[in-house]
Amino acid sequence: ARARWLRRWWAFLAALLSLKPGLFNFAMDDARSKAEEILRKKVWSVRKKWELLKSYSPEKTEAVLASFVLPKDLAARCHLPEGTTWLDAVKTFRRDADPVDLWRQVEAHPIVEYVHVQCQSCGRRVPDNFPAEE
């Protein structure tokens, strides 16, 4: 009985749409305006992010990196003295290397190695899947 009712309902809707094709345009217009609104918000969020990124000059970036000291164990693995800043660690990369060699240096450097996710209040490691299944 339910299946027959659904078939009749869909047949009625199909007949109604064939007689009055613009009957449900209001729904399409509403969906289009919602999509435009979502897209507009995304564009503005990207623009705001771009403005923030442009506001960070190389000097400001270096000042931020210079304000943080490497942890002792990380400095030791980088073969740098204790009290070395993140800026000092970044400056150890050979800038005269070609881009492929520079990228290899960055990938092999201890400051970019994987760090387990941990609880910010107690420091307990949060289980994760590393490496991720592909």
DSSP file with accessible surface (Angstrom, degrees, kcal/mol):
  #  RESIDUE AA STRUCTURE BP1 BP2  ACC     N-H-->O    O-->H-N    N-H-->O    O-->H-N    TCO  KAPPA ALPHA  PHI   PSI    X-CA   Y-CA   Z-CA
    1    1 A A     >        0   0  103      0, 0.0     4,-2.1     0, 0.0     5,-0.1   0.000 360.0 360.0 360.0 -41.9    0.0    0.0    0.0
    2    2 A R  H  >  +     0   0  185      1,-0.2     4,-2.5     2,-0.2     5,-0.2   0.908 360.0  50.4 -65.9 -43.0    2.8    2.4    0.9
    3    3 A A  H  > S+     0   0   56      1,-0.2     4,-2.4     2,-0.2    -1,-0.2   0.900 110.6  49.7 -61.9 -40.7    4.7    1.7   -2.3
    4    4 A R  H  > S+     0   0  130      2,-0.2     4,-2.4     1,-0.2    -1,-0.2   0.921 110.4  50.6 -64.6 -40.6    1.6    2.3   -4.4
    5    5 A W  H  X S+     0   0  146     -4,-2.1     4,-2.5     1,-0.2    -2,-0.2   0.919 110.3  49.4 -63.1 -42.6    1.0    5.6   -2.5
    6    6 A L  H  X S+     0   0   60     -4,-2.5     4,-2.7     2,-0.2     5,-0.2   0.907 110.0  51.0 -64.0 -42.0    4.6    6.7   -3.2
    7    7 A R  H  X S+     0   0  167     -4,-2.4     4,-2.3     1,-0.2    -1,-0.2   0.928 112.0  47.4 -61.3 -42.2    4.3    5.8   -6.9
    8    8 A R  H  X S+     0   0  163     -4,-2.4     4,-2.5     2,-0.2    -2,-0.2   0.906 111.4  51.2 -64.6 -41.0    1.1    7.9   -7.1
    9    9 A W  H  X S+     0   0  113     -4,-2.5     4,-2.5     2,-0.2    -2,-0.2   0.933 112.1  45.5 -61.2 -48.3    2.7   10.8   -5.3
   10   10 A W  H  X S+     0   0  164     -4,-2.7     4,-2.6     2,-0.2    -1,-0.2   0.889 112.5  51.7 -64.6 -37.2    5.8   10.8   -7.6
   11   11 A A  H  X S+     0   0   61     -4,-2.3     4,-2.5    -5,-0.2    -2,-0.2   0.917 109.9  49.8 -63.7 -41.1    3.4   10.5  -10.7
   12   12 A F  H  X S+     0   0  110     -4,-2.5     4,-2.7     2,-0.2    -2,-0.2   0.935 111.8  47.8 -62.2 -45.6    1.4   13.5   -9.3
   13   13 A L  H  X S+     0   0   30     -4,-2.5     4,-2.7     1,-0.2     5,-0.2   0.913 111.5  50.5 -63.0 -41.3    4.6   15.6   -8.8
   14   14 A A  H  X S+     0   0   60     -4,-2.6     4,-1.9     2,-0.2    -1,-0.2   0.926 112.6  46.5 -62.7 -42.9    5.9   14.7  -12.3
   15   15 A A  H  X S+     0   0   48     -4,-2.5     4,-1.9     2,-0.2    -2,-0.2   0.920 112.3  50.9 -65.5 -41.4    2.5   15.7  -13.8
   16   16 A L  H  X S+     0   0   49     -4,-2.7     4,-2.7     1,-0.2    -2,-0.2   0.922 110.9  48.0 -62.3 -43.6    2.5   18.9  -11.8
   17   17 A L  H  < S+     0   0   72     -4,-2.7    -1,-0.2     1,-0.2    -2,-0.2   0.838 109.4  53.2 -67.4 -33.3    6.0   19.8  -12.9
   18   18 A S  H  < S+     0   0   87     -4,-1.9    -1,-0.2    -5,-0.2    -2,-0.2   0.859 115.0  41.5 -70.9 -31.0    5.2   19.1  -16.6
   19   19 A L  H  < S+     0   0  138     -4,-1.9    -2,-0.2     1,-0.3    -1,-0.2   0.869 131.3  23.9 -79.9 -39.7    2.2   21.5  -16.3
   20   20 A K    ><  +     0   0  132     -4,-2.7     3,-1.8    -5,-0.2    -1,-0.3  -0.724  69.2 176.5-127.2  81.1    3.9   24.2  -14.3
   21   21 A P  T 3  S+     0   0  101      0, 0.0     3,-0.4     0, 0.0    -1,-0.1   0.811  79.5  51.3 -61.8 -28.5    7.7   23.9  -14.9
   22   22 A G  T >  S+     0   0   43      1,-0.2     3,-1.3     2,-0.1     4,-0.3   0.337  77.6 106.5 -91.4  12.8    8.6   26.9  -12.9
   23   23 A L  T <  S+     0   0   72     -3,-1.8     3,-0.4     1,-0.3    -1,-0.2   0.873  85.2  36.0 -61.9 -38.9    6.7   25.8   -9.8
   24   24 A F  T >> S+     0   0   79     -3,-0.4     4,-1.2    -4,-0.3     3,-0.8   0.183  81.4 109.5-104.0  20.3    9.8   24.9   -7.7
   25   25 A N  H <>  +     0   0   87     -3,-1.3     4,-2.9     1,-0.2     5,-0.2   0.813  69.0  67.7 -64.2 -28.7   12.1   27.6   -8.9
   26   26 A F  H 3> S+     0   0  140     -3,-0.4     4,-2.3    -4,-0.3    -1,-0.2   0.892  99.1  50.9 -59.5 -35.8   11.9   29.3   -5.5
   27   27 A A  H <> S+     0   0   47     -3,-0.8     4,-2.5     2,-0.2    -1,-0.2   0.910 111.2  47.2 -68.5 -39.9   13.8   26.3   -4.0
   28   28 A M  H  X S+     0   0  110     -4,-1.2     4,-2.7     2,-0.2    -2,-0.2   0.907 111.7  50.4 -67.4 -41.6   16.5   26.5   -6.6
   29   29 A D  H  X S+     0   0   93     -4,-2.9     4,-2.5     2,-0.2    -2,-0.2   0.912 111.6  48.5 -62.2 -41.1   16.8   30.3   -6.1
   30   30 A D  H  X S+     0   0   94     -4,-2.3     4,-2.3    -5,-0.2    -2,-0.2   0.928 112.5  48.0 -64.3 -43.5   17.1   29.7   -2.3
   31   31 A A  H  X S+     0   0   54     -4,-2.5     4,-2.6     1,-0.2    -2,-0.2   0.906 111.7  50.8 -64.3 -40.1   19.7   27.0   -2.8
   32   32 A R  H  X S+     0   0  136     -4,-2.7     4,-2.6     2,-0.2    -2,-0.2   0.928 110.2  48.6 -64.3 -42.7   21.7   29.3   -5.2
   33   33 A S  H  X S+     0   0   52     -4,-2.5     4,-2.2     1,-0.2    -1,-0.2   0.899 111.6  49.9 -67.4 -35.8   21.6   32.2   -2.8
   34   34 A K  H  X S+     0   0  111     -4,-2.3     4,-2.5     2,-0.2    -1,-0.2   0.924 111.2  49.4 -64.6 -43.4   22.8   29.9    0.0
   35   35 A A  H  X S+     0   0   58     -4,-2.6     4,-2.7     1,-0.2    -2,-0.2   0.910 111.0  49.6 -63.1 -41.2   25.6   28.6   -2.2
   36   36 A E  H  X S+     0   0   99     -4,-2.6     4,-2.7     2,-0.2    -1,-0.2   0.901 110.5  50.9 -63.5 -39.2   26.6   32.1   -3.1
   37   37 A E  H  X S+     0   0   76     -4,-2.2     4,-2.3     2,-0.2    -2,-0.2   0.930 111.6  46.8 -64.3 -44.1   26.7   33.1    0.6
   38   38 A I  H  X S+     0   0  106     -4,-2.5     4,-2.2     2,-0.2    -2,-0.2   0.930 113.8  48.2 -63.0 -45.1   28.9   30.1    1.5
   39   39 A L  H  X S+     0   0  115     -4,-2.7     4,-2.6     1,-0.2    -2,-0.2   0.916 109.8  52.6 -63.0 -40.9   31.2   30.9   -1.4
   40   40 A R  H  X S+     0   0  133     -4,-2.7     4,-2.5     1,-0.2    -1,-0.2   0.923 109.4  49.4 -61.2 -43.2   31.4   34.5   -0.4
   41   41 A K  H  X S+     0   0  136     -4,-2.3     4,-2.2     1,-0.2    -1,-0.2   0.907 111.0  49.9 -63.2 -40.6   32.3   33.6    3.2
   42   42 A K  H  X S+     0   0  137     -4,-2.2     4,-2.4     2,-0.2    -2,-0.2   0.924 110.4  49.7 -63.5 -44.3   35.0   31.2    1.9
   43   43 A V  H  X S+     0   0   69     -4,-2.6     4,-2.6     1,-0.2    -2,-0.2   0.940 112.0  47.9 -61.4 -43.8   36.5   33.9   -0.4
   44   44 A W  H  X S+     0   0  137     -4,-2.5     4,-2.6     1,-0.2    -1,-0.2   0.877 109.8  52.6 -66.9 -34.2   36.6   36.5    2.5
   45   45 A S  H  X S+     0   0   64     -4,-2.2     4,-2.3     2,-0.2    -1,-0.2   0.918 110.8  47.2 -67.6 -38.4   38.2   34.0    4.8
   46   46 A V  H  X S+     0   0   95     -4,-2.4     4,-2.7     2,-0.2    -2,-0.2   0.921 112.0  50.7 -66.7 -40.4   40.9   33.3    2.2
   47   47 A R  H  X S+     0   0  134     -4,-2.6     4,-2.4     2,-0.2    -2,-0.2   0.913 110.7  48.5 -63.2 -42.5   41.4   37.0    1.7
   48   48 A K  H  X S+     0   0  150     -4,-2.6     4,-2.2     2,-0.2    -1,-0.2   0.912 112.1  49.0 -64.1 -40.7   41.7   37.6    5.5
   49   49 A K  H  X S+     0   0  140     -4,-2.3     4,-2.7     1,-0.2    -2,-0.2   0.910 110.4  51.0 -64.5 -41.5   44.2   34.8    5.8
   50   50 A W  H  X S+     0   0  150     -4,-2.7     4,-2.5     1,-0.2    -2,-0.2   0.913 108.9  51.2 -62.9 -41.0   46.2   36.2    2.8
   51   51 A E  H  X S+     0   0  112     -4,-2.4     4,-1.4     2,-0.2    -1,-0.2   0.904 110.6  49.4 -62.3 -40.7   46.3   39.6    4.5
   52   52 A L  H  X S+     0   0  101     -4,-2.2     4,-0.6     1,-0.2     3,-0.3   0.939 111.9  47.8 -63.6 -44.6   47.6   38.1    7.7
   53   53 A L  H >< S+     0   0   99     -4,-2.7     3,-0.9     1,-0.2    -2,-0.2   0.882 110.8  51.2 -65.5 -36.8   50.3   36.2    5.8
   54   54 A K  H 3< S+     0   0  119     -4,-2.5    -1,-0.2     1,-0.2    -2,-0.2   0.784 101.1  63.3 -69.5 -25.6   51.3   39.3    3.9
   55   55 A S  H 3< S+     0   0   66     -4,-1.4     2,-1.1    -3,-0.3    -1,-0.2   0.674  84.8  85.3 -74.1 -15.5   51.6   41.2    7.2
   56   56 A Y    <<  -     0   0  105     -3,-0.9    -1,-0.1    -4,-0.6    -4,-0.0  -0.747  68.5-166.2 -88.7 101.8   54.4   38.9    8.4
   57   57 A S     >  -     0   0   44     -2,-1.1     4,-2.6     1,-0.1     5,-0.2  -0.377  36.0-105.6 -77.3 163.4   57.5   40.3    6.9
   58   58 A P  H  > S+     0   0   90      0, 0.0     4,-2.5     0, 0.0     5,-0.2   0.891 123.3  53.8 -56.5 -36.3   60.7   38.3    6.9
   59   59 A E  H  > S+     0   0  134      2,-0.2     4,-2.2     1,-0.2     5,-0.1   0.914 109.1  46.6 -65.6 -42.1   62.0   40.4    9.7
   60   60 A K  H  > S+     0   0   95      2,-0.2     4,-2.2     1,-0.2    -1,-0.2   0.912 112.0  51.4 -66.5 -40.7   58.9   39.7   11.9
   61   61 A T  H  X S+     0   0   60     -4,-2.6     4,-2.4     1,-0.2    -2,-0.2   0.930 111.0  47.9 -61.0 -44.6   59.2   36.0   11.1
   62   62 A E  H  X S+     0   0   86     -4,-2.5     4,-2.3    -5,-0.2    -1,-0.2   0.882 109.2  53.9 -65.0 -36.0   62.8   36.0   12.1
   63   63 A A  H  X S+     0   0   60     -4,-2.2     4,-0.9     2,-0.2    -1,-0.2   0.912 109.6  47.7 -64.9 -39.5   62.0   37.9   15.3
   64   64 A V  H >< S+     0   0   57     -4,-2.2     3,-0.7     1,-0.2     4,-0.4   0.940 113.2  47.4 -66.0 -46.2   59.4   35.3   16.2
   65   65 A L  H >< S+     0   0   51     -4,-2.4    22,-1.0     1,-0.2     3,-1.0   0.870 110.4  53.3 -63.0 -35.0   61.8   32.4   15.5
   66   66 A A  H 3< S+     0   0   41     -4,-2.3    -1,-0.2     1,-0.2    -2,-0.2   0.713  98.7  64.9 -73.4 -17.1   64.5   34.1   17.5
   67   67 A S  T << S+     0   0   78     -4,-0.9     2,-0.4    -3,-0.7    -1,-0.2   0.599  93.6  69.7 -83.4  -8.3   62.2   34.5   20.5
   68   68 A F  S <  S-     0   0  120     -3,-1.0    18,-2.1    -4,-0.4     2,-0.3  -0.929  71.4-145.7-115.8 133.8   61.9   30.7   21.1
   69   69 A V  B     -A   85   0A  86     -2,-0.4    16,-0.3    16,-0.2    15,-0.1  -0.736  24.5-113.6 -94.8 139.5   64.8   28.5   22.3
   70   70 A L        -     0   0    5     14,-3.1    13,-0.4    -2,-0.3    14,-0.1  -0.438  38.7-101.8 -65.4 142.3   65.1   24.9   21.1
   71   71 A P     >  -     0   0   66      0, 0.0     4,-2.7     0, 0.0     5,-0.2  -0.312  35.1-111.2 -60.1 152.2   64.5   22.2   23.8
   72   72 A K  H  > S+     0   0  144      1,-0.2     4,-2.2     2,-0.2     5,-0.2   0.899 115.7  48.1 -56.1 -45.7   67.8   20.7   25.0
   73   73 A D  H  > S+     0   0  100      1,-0.2     4,-2.0     2,-0.2    -1,-0.2   0.896 112.8  48.6 -67.3 -35.2   67.3   17.3   23.5
   74   74 A L  H  > S+     0   0   15      2,-0.2     4,-1.7     1,-0.2    -2,-0.2   0.919 110.0  51.5 -70.4 -39.9   66.4   18.8   20.1
   75   75 A A  H  <>S+     0   0    1     -4,-2.7     5,-2.8     1,-0.2     4,-0.2   0.912 109.4  51.2 -61.8 -39.6   69.4   21.1   20.1
   76   76 A A  H ><5S+     0   0   66     -4,-2.2     3,-1.3    -5,-0.2    -1,-0.2   0.913 109.2  49.4 -64.8 -41.7   71.6   18.1   20.9
   77   77 A R  H 3<5S+     0   0  101     -4,-2.0    -1,-0.2     1,-0.3    -2,-0.2   0.782 110.2  51.7 -68.7 -24.0   70.2   16.1   17.9
   78   78 A C  T 3<5S-     0   0   16     -4,-1.7    -1,-0.3    -5,-0.1    -2,-0.2   0.430 114.5-120.5 -87.0  -0.7   70.7   19.1   15.7
   79   79 A H  T < 5S+     0   0  172     -3,-1.3    -3,-0.2     1,-0.2    -2,-0.1   0.894  70.6 132.3  59.7  43.1   74.4   19.3   16.9
   80   80 A L      < -     0   0   34     -5,-2.8    -1,-0.2    -6,-0.1    -2,-0.1  -0.895  61.6 -99.4-121.2 152.2   73.8   22.8   18.2
   81   81 A P    >   -     0   0   94      0, 0.0     3,-1.3     0, 0.0    -1,-0.0  -0.273  48.5 -87.7 -68.9 157.9   74.7   24.2   21.6
   82   82 A E  T 3  S+     0   0  141      1,-0.2     3,-0.1   -13,-0.0   -10,-0.1  -0.349 114.2  37.2 -62.7 142.6   72.2   24.5   24.3
   83   83 A G  T 3  S+     0   0   48    -13,-0.4    -1,-0.2     1,-0.3     2,-0.2   0.481  80.4 148.3  91.6   2.9   70.3   27.8   24.2
   84   84 A T    <   -     0   0   11     -3,-1.3   -14,-3.1   -14,-0.1    -1,-0.3  -0.466  40.8-133.0 -70.6 141.0   70.1   27.9   20.4
   85   85 A T  B  >  -A   69   0A  23    -16,-0.3     4,-1.8    -2,-0.2   -16,-0.2  -0.443  21.4-108.8 -90.1 167.8   67.0   29.5   19.0
   86   86 A W  H  > S+     0   0   73    -18,-2.1     4,-2.4   -21,-0.9   -20,-0.2   0.869 120.6  57.6 -62.3 -34.8   64.8   28.2   16.3
   87   87 A L  H  > S+     0   0   19    -22,-1.0     4,-2.3   -19,-0.3    -1,-0.2   0.927 104.5  50.5 -62.7 -42.9   66.1   30.9   14.0
   88   88 A D  H  > S+     0   0   75      1,-0.2     4,-0.5     2,-0.2    -1,-0.2   0.898 110.1  50.7 -61.6 -39.0   69.7   29.6   14.5
   89   89 A A  H >< S+     0   0    0     -4,-1.8     3,-1.0     1,-0.2     4,-0.2   0.912 110.8  47.9 -66.1 -39.7   68.5   26.1   13.7
   90   90 A V  H >< S+     0   0   35     -4,-2.4     3,-1.6     1,-0.2    -1,-0.2   0.881 105.2  59.8 -68.9 -34.1   66.8   27.3   10.5
   91   91 A K  H 3< S+     0   0  108     -4,-2.3    -1,-0.2     1,-0.3    -2,-0.2   0.608  87.1  76.3 -71.9  -9.4   69.9   29.3    9.5
   92   92 A T  T << S+     0   0   68     -3,-1.0    -1,-0.3    -4,-0.5    -2,-0.2   0.658  72.4 101.9 -75.2 -13.4   72.0   26.1    9.5
   93   93 A F  S <  S-     0   0   19     -3,-1.6     2,-0.8    -4,-0.2     3,-0.1  -0.458  86.0-111.9 -69.0 141.9   70.5   25.1    6.1
   94   94 A R    >   -     0   0  132      1,-0.2     3,-0.9    -2,-0.1    -1,-0.1  -0.635  29.3-170.2 -76.6 111.0   72.7   25.8    3.2
   95   95 A R  T 3  S+     0   0  158     -2,-0.8    -1,-0.2     1,-0.2     7,-0.1   0.728  81.5  62.7 -75.2 -21.4   71.0   28.6    1.3
   96   96 A D  T 3  S+     0   0  135     -3,-0.1    -1,-0.2     2,-0.0    -2,-0.1   0.558  81.8 106.0 -81.8  -5.0   73.4   28.2   -1.7
   97   97 A A  S <  S-     0   0   15     -3,-0.9    -4,-0.0     1,-0.1     0, 0.0  -0.333  82.6-100.5 -71.3 154.8   72.1   24.7   -2.4
   98   98 A D     >  -     0   0   76      1,-0.1     4,-2.6     4,-0.0     5,-0.2  -0.315  42.9 -99.2 -69.7 161.2   69.9   24.0   -5.3
   99   99 A P  H  > S+     0   0  107      0, 0.0     4,-2.4     0, 0.0     5,-0.2   0.850 121.9  52.6 -55.4 -36.1   66.2   23.7   -4.4
  100  100 A V  H  > S+     0   0   78      2,-0.2     4,-2.2     1,-0.2     5,-0.1   0.943 112.4  44.5 -67.0 -44.2   66.2   19.9   -4.4
  101  101 A D  H  > S+     0   0   56     -3,-0.2     4,-2.2     2,-0.2    -1,-0.2   0.897 112.4  52.3 -66.4 -39.4   69.2   19.7   -2.0
  102  102 A L  H  X S+     0   0   49     -4,-2.6     4,-2.3     1,-0.2    -1,-0.2   0.930 109.6  49.3 -61.9 -42.5   67.7   22.3    0.2
  103  103 A W  H  X S+     0   0  156     -4,-2.4     4,-2.7    -5,-0.2    -2,-0.2   0.899 109.2  52.3 -64.7 -39.3   64.4   20.4    0.4
  104  104 A R  H  X S+     0   0  150     -4,-2.2     4,-1.9     2,-0.2    -1,-0.2   0.898 108.6  51.2 -62.3 -39.7   66.3   17.2    1.3
  105  105 A Q  H  X S+     0   0   44     -4,-2.2     4,-0.8     2,-0.2    -2,-0.2   0.926 111.3  47.5 -61.8 -44.2   68.1   19.1    4.1
  106  106 A V  H >< S+     0   0   35     -4,-2.3     3,-0.8     1,-0.2     6,-0.2   0.931 111.6  49.7 -63.8 -45.5   64.8   20.3    5.5
  107  107 A E  H 3< S+     0   0  122     -4,-2.7    -1,-0.2     1,-0.2    -2,-0.2   0.845 113.9  45.7 -63.8 -32.2   63.2   16.9    5.3
  108  108 A A  H 3< S+     0   0   85     -4,-1.9    -1,-0.2    -5,-0.2    -2,-0.2   0.572  89.7 106.8 -87.4  -8.6   66.2   15.2    7.1
  109  109 A H  S X< S-     0   0   26     -4,-0.8     3,-1.5    -3,-0.8     4,-0.2  -0.451  72.7-130.9 -76.5 139.8   66.4   17.9    9.8
  110  110 A P  G >  S+     0   0   27      0, 0.0     3,-1.3     0, 0.0    -1,-0.1   0.764 100.3  70.4 -61.2 -23.6   65.3   17.0   13.4
  111  111 A I  G 3  S+     0   0   32      1,-0.3    -5,-0.1   -22,-0.1   -21,-0.0   0.693 102.4  44.1 -72.3 -12.0   63.2   20.1   13.7
  112  112 A V  G <  S+     0   0   73     -3,-1.5    -1,-0.3    -6,-0.2     3,-0.1   0.285  86.3 123.0-112.5  13.4   60.6   18.8   11.2
  113  113 A E  S <  S-     0   0   91     -3,-1.3     2,-0.1    -4,-0.2    -5,-0.0  -0.239  74.7 -81.3 -73.7 162.7   60.4   15.3   12.4
  114  114 A Y        -     0   0   88      1,-0.0     2,-0.5     0, 0.0    -1,-0.1  -0.385  42.9-162.5 -65.7 134.2   57.0   13.7   13.4
  115  115 A V        -     0   0  110     -2,-0.1     3,-0.1    -3,-0.1    -1,-0.0  -0.984  22.2-117.9-119.6 128.4   55.8   14.6   16.9
  116  116 A H        -     0   0   65     -2,-0.5     2,-0.2     1,-0.1    14,-0.0  -0.313  31.6-107.0 -63.8 145.8   53.1   12.5   18.6
  117  117 A V        -     0   0   80      9,-0.3     9,-2.8     8,-0.0     2,-0.3  -0.514  46.7-178.3 -70.8 136.7   49.9   14.3   19.5
  118  118 A Q  B     -B  125   0B  96      7,-0.3     7,-0.2    -2,-0.2     2,-0.2  -0.970  34.6 -92.9-140.6 156.4   49.6   14.8   23.2
  119  119 A C     >  -     0   0   37      5,-2.9     4,-1.6    -2,-0.3     6,-0.0  -0.473  30.2-143.5 -65.6 132.7   47.1   16.2   25.7
  120  120 A Q  T  4 S+     0   0  174     -2,-0.2    -1,-0.1     1,-0.2     0, 0.0   0.734  95.2  44.1 -74.0 -21.4   47.9   19.8   26.4
  121  121 A S  T  4 S+     0   0  114      3,-0.1    -1,-0.2     1,-0.1    -2,-0.0   0.881 131.0  15.4 -91.5 -39.4   47.0   19.6   30.1
  122  122 A C  T  4 S-     0   0   88      2,-0.1    -2,-0.2     0, 0.0    -1,-0.1   0.605  91.1-125.7-112.5 -14.4   48.6   16.4   31.2
  123  123 A G     <  +     0   0   37     -4,-1.6     2,-0.1     1,-0.3    -3,-0.1   0.498  54.1 151.9  84.9   1.9   51.1   15.6   28.4
  124  124 A R        -     0   0  156     -6,-0.1    -5,-2.9     1,-0.1    -1,-0.3  -0.439  50.9-110.3 -68.8 136.9   49.7   12.0   27.8
  125  125 A R  B     -B  118   0B 156     -7,-0.2    -7,-0.3    -2,-0.1    -1,-0.1  -0.475  24.6-138.4 -68.3 137.7   50.1   10.8   24.2
  126  126 A V        -     0   0   55     -9,-2.8    -9,-0.3    -2,-0.2    -1,-0.0  -0.840  26.9-111.5 -95.8 128.2   47.0   10.5   22.2
  127  127 A P        +     0   0  116      0, 0.0     2,-0.3     0, 0.0    -1,-0.0  -0.338  48.1 165.3 -61.1 137.6   46.8    7.4   20.1
  128  128 A D        -     0   0   54      2,-0.1     2,-0.8   -11,-0.0   -12,-0.0  -0.909  42.4-103.5-143.0 172.2   47.0    8.1   16.4
  129  129 A N        -     0   0  112     -2,-0.3     3,-0.0     4,-0.0     4,-0.0  -0.871  42.8-166.4-103.8 101.0   47.7    6.2   13.2
  130  130 A F  S    S+     0   0  120     -2,-0.8     2,-0.1     1,-0.3    -2,-0.1  -0.992  76.2  27.3-134.7 128.8   51.2    6.9   12.0
  131  131 A P  S    S-     0   0  103      0, 0.0    -1,-0.3     0, 0.0     3,-0.1   0.651 105.0-124.6 -70.5 154.8   52.1    6.3    9.4
  132  132 A A        -     0   0   68     -2,-0.1     2,-0.2     1,-0.1    -2,-0.1  -0.343  22.5-108.2 -68.8 144.7   48.6    6.6    8.0
  133  133 A E              0   0  146      1,-0.0    -1,-0.1    -2,-0.0    -4,-0.0  -0.519 360.0 360.0 -69.7 139.7   47.1    3.6    6.1
  134  134 A E              0   0  235     -2,-0.2    -1,-0.0    -3,-0.1     0, 0.0  -0.771 360.0 360.0-112.9 360.0   46.8    4.4    2.4
